[in-house]
Amino acid sequence: MARRHLPPTRALAGVLAGGLAAWLLAGCTSDSPPRTAATVSSAPARPAPAGTDAPGPGPTGTAAPAPPGIPVRDATAPAPTPAPAPVRLAVPSQDIDMAVVPVGVEDDGSMQIPADADEAGWYRYGPAPGDDEGNALLAAHVDSRQTGIGPFAALRDVEVGADVRVTTADGTTHEYRVTRVEKIAKDQAPLDLWFARTGPPLLRLVTCGGAWHADVGHYADNVVVTAEPTGG
């Protein structure tokens, strides 16, 4: 059966503020070719903690020698191993089972969003599922011209307590339980909360919802599902 198509709209828009990725989700329907987000500043994908400082330069501009008998060692801390990228998302209560791909930014600074509404994009410049802290964010279009209505159209019907499963590239399945389902007006989106890099590890699933505003070409709201890890 042919899928129903929703009106086209602008893609997700984004800004980088306060040192963390913060997206203003301006629309979730993909055109062909897909339109991408508003400009974001580039940032290191997963910043490594600064290493221990080596001895500084002496008065002559050269490094101060180590005291006799003490071996000199490289003081730079090794970079942490990045968490495996998510590759699959499932919300069994709503029959959501979809591929996940990492997304970054275009050459012009705009955020990449999968044109296929059957794929979710994981913002690879933020935390990943399985990280010890921060919000892992997955977003997808509600609809696309190529594939019609996407799985994330069902996010609005997810109930608190529902199970969410994210499989990462190493084969690990990270299990979550939904703690909140919200419909939030776009101009009231708490971006610093959604894109926190610190704090408890959470999963955020984001798409669009609410009324379609044809005059401005996007939906009125964002639908946001928040889930916490269950330890599975």
C-alpha positions, 0 to 999 in steps of 0.5 A: 500500500502506498504511503501517505505523504505529509507536506514538505518542510525545512529540515532540522536546524541547529546552533552551537552554544555554550560549548555543547551542540544545541539544535533548534528543530525547525522541521522534520519532513525531508524534501528531495533533495534534502534540506539540512540544518542551519549553520552550526560551528564545527566542534571536536567530535568527542573531546579528549580530556587534557593531558597532564602538563609537561615541565614548562620552558626554563628561563632560556626558552628550553624545557627544564631538565629532569632531576638526576636519577628520575626517568623522563616519561611522556606526560600526555594522557592517552586518548579515550577509546570512543564508544561504538556508534549506534546502528539500530533503534527499537521501540517494541511497543510502537513497532519502531525498528530502524537503522541509525547512522552517525551524522555530522555537519556539511561543508557549509556548516549545516547538520546532516540529516538522513533523507530517508525517514526510515533512518535515524541520525545520531549526532556524533559530536555528542555523547553515544549510547553507553557513555557514562554521562550526557545525552545521546540524541537520535533524530529523524524526519517524520516523513520524506518524499522518498519513503513516506511516513517514517517510524518516528511518527509513532513517537507521540504514542510512546508511553512512559515505562516503554522499553527502548533498545539501542544496538551499537556497532560492537553488537551490544544492546543498550536497554532504556526505559522511557521516563518522559514523553513531551510535545514542546513548542519549538520556541520553548525548546530547552536546548541546553537540557536536550544536548547536555554533555554531562550529567546522568546518561540519557537517550533523547529521541526527537522528531516533529509534531503538533499542527502543520503550519503551511505559512511557515512550512513546518510543524509547531512542536517537537516530540521528545522521548526521554529514556534512562538506561536500565542496566541491561 
